[in-house]
Amino acid sequence: MSVTAALGAHLPHQKQLSDVTLDTARSLFPITARRAYLNNASISPVSQPVFDAVGSFLGDVRDNGRNNYPEWCRHADTTIKGHVGRLIGADASEIAFVKNTTEGLVTVANGLDWREGDNVVLPDIEYPSNVYCWMQLARRGVGIKWVKNRDGRVDIADIAAAIDSRTRLVSVSSVQFSSGYRQDLAALSELCRSRKVLLNIDAIQWVGSLALDLSGIHVDFLSFGGHKWLLAPIGTGIFYCNRKSLDLLVPPSVGYHTVDRGEAHMDYILEFRPGAGRFEEALVNFPGIWGLDAAVRMHLAVGPLAAETYILGLTDYATERLRSAGYAIVSPRDGYERSGLLLFTKEGLDIQATEARLRDAGVDVAIRAGVLRISPSYYNNRDDIDRLVAALPS
């Protein structure tokens, strides 16, 4: 069975992916019949097409074993990476499959040629994935210069002030998980370019909720997992390595897939594959990647900018409803700094009890930095926001 046939088998929804719109997307997420799921920035539910795509791949393995393995590799490296490239404004050759955001960040941390005395500039409110891999470099004499946040914001001027002559890299979340603050990537890119330091981005809270076009800015490395805003399976992710920065990074893990020797398994020549695929040391998570591709194709059908506009509109609506109900909005809500994350609280509110109350009412949110957080996606609607407000303590 060919990959084309395998993709078609067991997939009643796949052929309709290119027709998905903001109006029809909700019907493809079974969870919407039961719950107002507003926690997509943590682990998202998958759609029926994504579920079916994973099943289609496993069906191929069930029926054919490894016979289609060469075609799996070709399809993943060209077609699927091509779809991801369209989503983020990159070339397929700049994309590698990883398990999660952390693996991409660790690839950078362990792949650069560090010198004792080098430092990394890092905000002091980063998710642990973008902290521990840099702390680990202390054993190699690499330090961290912490940028103090300003009420959840990470100011470009403060990043600039932290950069010195030994700074090799700035590593920043494009959207901060604990505040919803959106970084100005264009301004940050220009700063790093002018100061001749590398730029590494944790984009897990951006891709899938906000439109991204890397072709218009210079980012050296960028990582994101599929299980949040991208609405893809757990255990899938993308590591982007700018083609101009490729040779700055030595693959920290190498295996038979790091090189391109085909079936010549005992032809031991350690020559890296020409693109970012060199960072895939062995067999990748093909079932999950088939699901990731379905999720990416749905995003492309809806339109990244249309999805961003819709999601920001939902957070605007939630802001109005919550403020009317006496809740304070913690997230930035002005101009470019706002994102798909919305954090809120109320004086005297028992946060833990409120989260449990909402869950019992069929409304799913998160607790971050001691406040409540919602993260609606393009399959959510205003009814979900209304259900949230109705279930909150009055």
C-alpha positions, 0 to 999 in steps of 0.5 A: 500500500502506498503512503497516498493510499495509507493516508486515505484508508480509515479517514472519513474526515481527511479529504475534508481538511482543506474545507475546514473553516471557522464556522465548521471547525467546532463540529470536528472536536467531540469534546465540545459536546460535553465541555467548555474546554478553555485550556488549550495552552496546556494540553489540547483535545484533538479533533476527529481528523487528527485522531483518524490520521494517527489511526490511518498510520497505525492501520498501514503498519498493521497491514504492511509492517515496515514495507512502506518505511521509505515512503513514510520518510519521504512523505514526512520530510517533504510533504509534512515538513512542507505543510509546517513550513507554510504555517511558520514561514520556513523552508522544509529543510529548516525543520526537524521533528522532535518530541516536544519543545524541551527537546528543541531547546536542549538541542540548542543548549547542548549543540553550541560550541560554548566557551568558558565565560559565555553567558545566556540572557534569559527572562526570570519568568520562563517556563522550566523547559527554557531554564534548566537546559541553560542552568545545566551549562554551568558545568561548562562555565556558561552563566545566565544573565537574568532579565527581571520581568516588569509585572509579567512583561519582558521589556526589550530595553531590559534585554538589551541592557543585559547583553554584554561582550560574552553573551552568545545567545538570548533565549525567550518565550515568544508568549509568556505562559504565566502572564500572556505577554507577547514578545515583539519578535521583530524588535527582538530579532533586530536587537540580536542581529545588531548586537551579534548574538544568537536568538532562540525562541520557545514558541509553544504559546505562539504557534497555533494561536498567533500567525507567524512568518519567519521569512520576514525576521531572523530567528536562529532557532525556534521550538514548539510542541504540538500538544497545545495550540497546534491541537496535535498529538502529545509527543510531537513537536518541531525544531526550526533551525535557520539555514544560515545558523545550521553549521553553528549547531552540532547535533548533540545526539547522533544516530543512523538518521543523522546521516544519509546512508540509506540501507548502507548500514555498515558504511560508517561515514559520519556526514550530517544530512544537509538540512535540519533533519540531521537533528533527528537521530533515529526513527521519528514518531510517525503516528504522531506526525501523521496526526500533527500533519492533520492538525497543521492542515486544519490550521492552514485551511482556517488561515493562521491570521484568521485564527489569530483574529478570532482567538483574540476576539474571544479573549476580548469578549472574555475580558468584557464579560469577566470585568463586568462580573467583577474580575480583574484581568492580569494579562496585558490587553493593549496593542501588540502585547496581548495574546491568546492567553487571558489570566484573571482573578478576584480579591479574596477568591479561592483559586483552587476551589474555583478551578475545581468548581469550574471543572465540575461544571464542565469548564476547563481552565488552568491555574498559573502564577496564582491566578486563573488562565483561559486559552480559547482556540479557534474551535471555541466560541462565545458560548464557552465564555458565557458558560465560564462566567456563569460557573464562576462565583458571583 
